[in-house]
Amino acid sequence: MNEKKTRMFRSAFHVSIMIFLSRVFGMVRNIFIASFFGTTGAASALQVAIQIPYMFRRILGESALDAFFVPVYTSYVQEGDKEKTNSFISNVINVIGSLTLVIIAIGWLIMPVIIFLQAAGLKSSSPEDFNYAVSLARITLPFMFFISMMALFMGLMNANRNFVIPASNSLVLNILFIGVLLFFGSRVAHVYALGYQVAYVYIYGGFLIFFYQFIYIRKKYDFHYRFRFNPKGEGISRIFRMMLPAIGSMAVVHINIMVDTLLASFISPGTISVIRYAETIIQFPIGVIGVAVFNTALPSLSASVKKRDMVQSASVFKRLVQFILLIGVPVSVGLFAIRHDFVTFLYQYKNFSAADTMAVVHVLQFYIIGIIGFFGVRIVSTLFYASEEIHITFKVGVATMGLHIVLNLIFR
């Protein structure tokens, strides 16, 4: 028991290091974005555009699709049939990949509608920035395919206790973003041209990560890809049964974000970017602590639930709660205490003014209050994912979405 506990937290530590580096480089990326774009309409257009692949990534990429994949993949591995396991993996890749390509095609066609639903106020206050957001979003759409594939590869590697490589995805992307911003930032005539260069990073960065990880799993896990397409296959059916309600429950979180963005777009063209800058800061502790711990805990929970070992499941769950309280509370208190100085240090350069800093601080303080609540939701959701009882998280998510929308309309 102690050995399992030590192994789980050692893995969590290694993943935390990778995610910490990714968040640091992500913060550096956003410092450059804030410096070049400020809180202008162009900044809001960029934030609206990249919110689409990031939304897809958070729904499918961060403890989502891999959370559905791990329990099913684990059951195949426990059967000991390598041929059947390879066939299952290939089918999942083909079905999920095809579905994602269809979504991309539809998204490209109706992108003006999608952007309008997120930032209707931008269309009336700044039509140029609205059209700019549509163009940028269309460029980033292919990244959704790579996100879905990386999420599957993450699940496969996590199930085999390989957590570091999938945790490095964001780190690689952020390094590419920083390189592009540094190279083109002083060479382009205006920020609109720079935004296009940032958008293209999603395509070639996503392809590089996908290609490397596909080669890696072929060699490391003796995986032989084959073209097998059966949407009604046993394994993929189990994944879809979990995915649909789980995606629904996670999507309501992002519907909340869309509502925030939509209402913000009616305040001023730059308000959307203010919210995104604050959200970026809060994603730092959530990513380093939350995603790392939950990704490494899910395989242990899945295995114990499959074996109906309730003692082990309760033990893992208890350790998650203890760890989050031990780390999450001090982080929340400390970040709240230094919120103004922290935002000033991060963003207040070049085109980012003191007034912009105060606007971000005002939003950030409310995000900080919700950190522990977010961790609590992730802990309980992880347990439901492991036991394949996803409908409960969906019902709770819908109720929360309704409350969020009502409060938004009251306090806007």
C-alpha distance (Angstrom), angle and dihedral (degrees) to the residues before:
residue distance angle dihedral
M1 . . .
N2 3.81 . .
E3 3.80 90.1 .
K4 3.82 91.2 53.6
K5 3.80 90.5 47.1
T6 3.80 91.6 50.0
R7 3.80 92.4 47.1
M8 3.80 93.0 50.0
F9 3.80 94.2 51.2
R10 3.81 92.1 42.0
S11 3.79 88.2 55.8
A12 3.79 90.4 45.4
F13 3.81 89.2 52.0
H14 3.81 93.2 51.5
V15 3.79 92.1 47.1
S16 3.80 90.2 46.2
I17 3.80 89.5 56.0
M18 3.80 91.6 52.6
I19 3.79 93.4 44.9
F20 3.81 90.4 44.4
L21 3.80 89.9 55.3
S22 3.80 89.9 45.8
R23 3.80 92.0 51.2
V24 3.81 91.1 46.7
F25 3.80 91.2 52.6
G26 3.81 89.0 42.1
M27 3.77 88.9 54.5
V28 3.80 90.3 49.3
R29 3.81 88.3 50.3
N30 3.79 90.9 53.4
I31 3.80 91.6 46.0
F32 3.80 88.2 59.3
I33 3.82 91.9 44.3
A34 3.81 90.9 50.6
S35 3.79 90.5 46.0
F36 3.82 94.4 51.8
F37 3.82 100.1 33.6
G38 3.83 103.9 27.2
T39 3.81 112.1 -174.9
T40 3.81 95.3 -46.3
G41 3.77 128.0 135.6
A42 3.81 88.7 -99.6
A43 3.81 88.9 56.8
S44 3.80 91.0 52.0
A45 3.81 91.1 47.4
L46 3.79 90.2 53.0
Q47 3.81 91.9 47.6
V48 3.81 92.2 49.3
A49 3.81 91.4 49.0
I50 3.80 97.4 49.0
Q51 3.79 90.9 42.7
I52 3.82 88.7 75.8
P53 3.84 98.3 62.5
Y54 3.81 90.3 36.7
M55 3.79 90.0 53.2
F56 3.79 89.7 50.9
R57 3.78 89.2 46.9
R58 3.78 94.1 52.3
I59 3.79 92.0 47.5
L60 3.81 95.5 46.6
G61 3.80 105.6 14.1
E62 3.78 111.2 47.4
S63 3.80 109.2 60.4
A64 3.80 92.3 -42.8
L65 3.82 117.9 92.6
D66 3.80 89.0 19.8
A67 3.81 87.6 52.3
F68 3.82 89.5 57.2
F69 3.79 93.1 42.4
V70 3.82 98.4 49.1
P71 3.85 99.4 63.4
V72 3.82 92.7 47.0
Y73 3.81 94.2 43.2
T74 3.81 90.0 48.0
S75 3.81 90.8 55.3
Y76 3.83 90.4 52.8
V77 3.80 92.0 49.0
Q78 3.80 91.1 50.1
E79 3.82 89.2 55.6
G80 3.81 88.3 60.9
D81 3.84 96.5 -138.1
K82 3.83 105.5 134.2
E83 3.81 94.2 -176.3
K84 3.79 92.3 52.0
T85 3.81 91.0 47.1
N86 3.82 92.8 51.8
S87 3.80 90.3 48.1
F88 3.81 90.2 51.5
I89 3.82 93.3 50.1
S90 3.82 92.4 48.4
N91 3.78 92.0 49.5
V92 3.81 92.0 50.3
I93 3.82 91.2 49.9
N94 3.81 92.3 49.6
V95 3.80 97.4 44.0
I96 3.81 96.8 43.1
G97 3.80 91.6 42.0
S98 3.81 93.0 50.9
L99 3.78 92.1 46.8
T100 3.80 90.5 50.8
L101 3.82 92.4 50.5
V102 3.81 89.9 53.5
I103 3.81 89.9 50.5
I104 3.82 89.8 49.9
A105 3.81 92.3 51.8
I106 3.80 92.8 49.1
G107 3.80 91.2 44.4
W108 3.81 92.0 53.2
L109 3.81 91.2 53.2
I110 3.80 96.9 47.4
M111 3.80 98.0 33.8
P112 3.85 94.5 120.9
V113 3.80 88.3 57.4
I114 3.82 92.0 47.8
I115 3.80 92.2 50.8
F116 3.81 90.8 45.9
L117 3.82 90.5 54.2
Q118 3.80 89.0 52.9
A119 3.79 100.5 40.1
A120 3.80 112.3 12.4
G121 3.79 90.3 153.0
L122 3.80 90.3 60.5
K123 3.82 90.9 60.6
S124 3.79 92.5 57.8
S125 3.81 99.0 37.1
S126 3.81 98.4 39.3
P127 3.85 116.1 9.9
E128 3.81 90.9 176.1
D129 3.80 91.7 58.5
F130 3.81 90.8 44.9
N131 3.82 91.6 55.7
Y132 3.80 89.2 44.1
A133 3.82 89.9 55.5
V134 3.82 90.6 51.0
S135 3.82 91.6 52.3
L136 3.81 93.7 47.5
A137 3.80 93.0 46.7
R138 3.80 92.1 52.9
I139 3.80 90.1 53.3
T140 3.81 92.6 52.4
L141 3.83 95.9 46.8
P142 3.86 97.1 92.0
F143 3.80 87.5 61.4
M144 3.80 87.1 74.1
F145 3.82 89.8 70.5
F146 3.79 91.9 53.2
I147 3.81 90.1 46.5
S148 3.79 92.1 56.6
M149 3.81 92.2 48.0
M150 3.80 93.3 46.6
A151 3.80 89.4 49.9
L152 3.81 90.5 55.2
F153 3.79 91.8 46.8
M154 3.80 89.0 48.4
G155 3.79 90.3 54.7
L156 3.79 92.2 49.1
M157 3.80 93.6 48.7
N158 3.81 93.9 42.3
A159 3.80 90.3 52.1
N160 3.81 87.2 55.0
R161 3.82 90.8 49.7
N162 3.81 92.7 -107.1
F163 3.78 103.1 132.2
V164 3.80 106.0 150.1
I165 3.82 101.4 69.0
P166 3.83 96.8 52.1
A167 3.80 89.3 43.0
S168 3.82 88.7 59.5
N169 3.83 94.7 63.1
S170 3.79 95.4 94.2
L171 3.80 91.8 42.1
V172 3.81 91.6 58.6
L173 3.80 92.0 46.8
N174 3.79 93.4 48.7
I175 3.80 91.8 50.5
L176 3.81 88.7 53.0
F177 3.82 90.9 48.5
I178 3.80 91.9 51.5
G179 3.80 91.2 48.3
V180 3.81 91.6 52.1
L181 3.82 93.3 46.3
L182 3.81 92.1 49.2
F183 3.79 94.1 45.5
F184 3.81 99.6 43.2
G185 3.82 99.8 27.6
S186 3.78 94.5 85.4
R187 3.82 95.9 30.4
V188 3.80 104.3 56.7
A189 3.80 123.2 82.9
H190 3.82 96.1 -129.7
V191 3.79 141.1 -0.7
Y192 3.80 93.3 -98.7
A193 3.80 90.4 68.1
L194 3.80 89.8 47.0
G195 3.80 90.1 54.1
Y196 3.80 90.9 58.5
Q197 3.80 90.8 53.5
V198 3.80 90.0 51.0
A199 3.81 90.9 51.0
Y200 3.81 93.1 53.0
V201 3.82 90.3 57.6
Y202 3.80 88.2 73.4
I203 3.80 91.5 61.8
Y204 3.80 103.3 46.4
G205 3.81 93.7 31.4
G206 3.79 92.0 51.9
F207 3.80 91.7 47.4
L208 3.81 93.3 51.0
I209 3.83 92.7 51.4
F210 3.81 93.0 44.4
F211 3.81 93.3 49.2
Y212 3.82 94.2 48.1
Q213 3.81 94.7 47.5
F214 3.81 93.4 45.9
I215 3.82 90.3 55.1
Y216 3.81 90.0 44.4
I217 3.81 96.8 54.7
R218 3.81 90.9 45.8
K219 3.79 91.1 57.5
K220 3.81 100.6 33.0
Y221 3.80 99.7 44.8
D222 3.82 99.8 25.9
F223 3.78 89.9 -116.4
H224 3.80 115.3 173.4
Y225 3.78 112.5 -163.5
R226 3.79 118.3 -142.8
F227 3.76 132.8 175.4
R228 3.78 101.5 -105.7
F229 3.79 118.0 151.5
N230 3.79 117.0 -177.1
P231 3.82 114.6 141.8
K232 3.80 89.2 -177.2
G233 3.81 95.5 52.3
E234 3.80 116.7 131.5
G235 3.80 97.5 -110.9
I236 3.80 97.2 42.2
S237 3.81 90.5 46.3
R238 3.80 90.1 56.1
I239 3.80 90.2 49.6
F240 3.81 92.3 49.6
R241 3.80 91.5 48.8
M242 3.79 87.9 58.1
M243 3.80 96.1 35.9
L244 3.78 100.3 56.8
P245 3.82 98.9 57.4
A246 3.81 91.5 33.7
I247 3.80 92.9 51.5
G248 3.78 87.1 47.7
S249 3.80 91.8 52.9
M250 3.81 92.4 46.1
A251 3.80 93.0 41.8
V252 3.79 91.4 59.8
V253 3.81 87.6 63.2
H254 3.78 89.3 57.2
I255 3.77 92.6 43.0
N256 3.79 83.9 59.3
I257 3.81 88.7 52.9
M258 3.80 90.3 48.9
V259 3.80 90.3 51.4
D260 3.81 89.5 51.0
T261 3.80 90.5 49.5
L262 3.80 93.5 45.3
L263 3.80 93.9 52.1
A264 3.81 91.3 42.8
S265 3.81 90.7 54.9
F266 3.81 89.6 64.8
I267 3.82 92.7 55.4
S268 3.81 98.5 60.0
P269 3.83 137.1 -40.6
G270 3.82 91.2 -102.2
T271 3.81 99.2 48.3
I272 3.81 93.8 86.8
S273 3.79 91.2 58.6
V274 3.83 90.2 50.1
I275 3.81 90.5 57.1
R276 3.81 92.4 46.0
Y277 3.83 92.7 50.5
A278 3.82 89.9 52.9
E279 3.80 92.1 45.6
T280 3.80 90.5 51.9
I281 3.80 90.4 58.8
I282 3.80 93.6 49.5
Q283 3.80 91.5 48.7
F284 3.81 88.2 64.2
P285 3.83 97.9 73.6
I286 3.81 91.8 31.7
G287 3.79 90.8 55.3
V288 3.79 99.1 40.8
I289 3.81 95.8 45.0
G290 3.78 106.0 22.3
V291 3.80 106.9 39.2
A292 3.82 93.6 39.7
V293 3.80 95.2 51.7
F294 3.81 96.3 41.4
N295 3.83 95.0 46.3
T296 3.79 91.5 52.8
A297 3.81 94.3 42.3
L298 3.82 96.5 50.0
P299 3.85 97.1 73.5
S300 3.83 90.7 50.3
L301 3.80 91.2 48.1
S302 3.81 92.3 46.3
A303 3.79 93.1 50.5
S304 3.82 94.1 47.3
V305 3.81 92.8 45.7
K306 3.81 91.4 49.8
K307 3.81 89.0 52.4
R308 3.82 89.9 45.3
D309 3.80 88.4 -123.7
M310 3.80 97.7 156.2
V311 3.80 92.7 172.8
Q312 3.81 91.8 58.8
S313 3.83 91.9 42.6
A314 3.80 91.4 51.9
S315 3.80 90.2 47.0
V316 3.82 93.2 53.8
F317 3.81 91.2 45.0
K318 3.81 91.6 50.3
R319 3.80 91.9 50.3
L320 3.81 90.1 51.2
V321 3.80 91.7 54.0
Q322 3.81 92.5 46.4
F323 3.79 92.9 48.2
I324 3.81 94.1 49.0
L325 3.81 93.0 48.5
L326 3.79 91.8 46.3
I327 3.81 93.6 51.4
G328 3.80 106.1 20.5
V329 3.81 99.8 56.6
P330 3.84 96.8 52.6
V331 3.81 90.5 44.7
S332 3.82 91.8 52.6
V333 3.80 93.9 47.5
G334 3.80 93.6 45.2
L335 3.80 94.9 47.4
F336 3.80 91.7 48.7
A337 3.82 90.6 52.0
I338 3.82 94.8 53.1
R339 3.82 99.0 31.8
H340 3.83 96.9 120.3
D341 3.80 96.8 44.2
F342 3.79 90.2 43.8
V343 3.81 94.4 53.7
T344 3.81 90.8 44.7
F345 3.81 90.8 51.8
L346 3.80 93.3 47.6
Y347 3.77 105.1 41.6
Q348 3.81 115.6 11.5
Y349 3.81 99.9 103.2
K350 3.82 135.3 112.7
N351 3.83 107.5 -28.8
F352 3.83 94.5 11.2
S353 3.84 109.1 93.3
A354 3.82 134.0 -160.6
A355 3.81 88.4 -105.4
D356 3.81 89.0 55.7
T357 3.81 88.8 51.9
M358 3.81 92.8 53.6
A359 3.80 91.0 49.4
V360 3.82 91.7 53.1
V361 3.83 92.2 46.0
H362 3.80 91.2 53.2
V363 3.82 91.3 54.9
L364 3.81 94.4 39.9
Q365 3.80 95.8 58.3
F366 3.80 91.3 62.7
Y367 3.79 92.2 48.2
I368 3.82 89.8 52.9
I369 3.80 92.1 55.8
G370 3.81 89.4 59.1
I371 3.82 98.5 51.9
I372 3.82 97.0 96.9
G373 3.80 91.3 44.7
F374 3.80 90.0 53.2
F375 3.80 91.1 51.5
G376 3.79 90.5 49.2
V377 3.80 91.4 53.6
R378 3.81 91.6 48.8
I379 3.82 91.9 50.9
V380 3.79 93.8 52.5
S381 3.83 92.9 40.6
T382 3.81 90.7 53.2
L383 3.80 90.1 56.0
F384 3.81 91.8 49.7
Y385 3.82 91.3 48.2
A386 3.80 91.1 51.9
S387 3.82 91.7 50.5
E388 3.85 91.7 42.3
E389 3.82 91.8 -123.8
I390 3.78 96.9 132.3
H391 3.81 99.9 148.4
I392 3.80 91.2 79.5
T393 3.82 93.3 59.2
F394 3.80 89.3 48.2
K395 3.82 93.7 54.7
V396 3.79 92.2 46.9
G397 3.80 90.6 47.1
V398 3.80 93.3 52.7
A399 3.81 91.5 50.1
T400 3.81 90.4 48.8
M401 3.80 91.6 49.2
G402 3.79 91.4 54.3
L403 3.79 91.7 50.4
H404 3.81 91.3 47.0
I405 3.81 93.4 52.7
V406 3.80 92.4 47.7
L407 3.82 92.4 49.8
N408 3.81 90.5 46.8
L409 3.78 91.4 55.2
I410 3.81 92.3 45.9
F411 3.81 98.0 48.4
R412 3.80 102.4 30.5
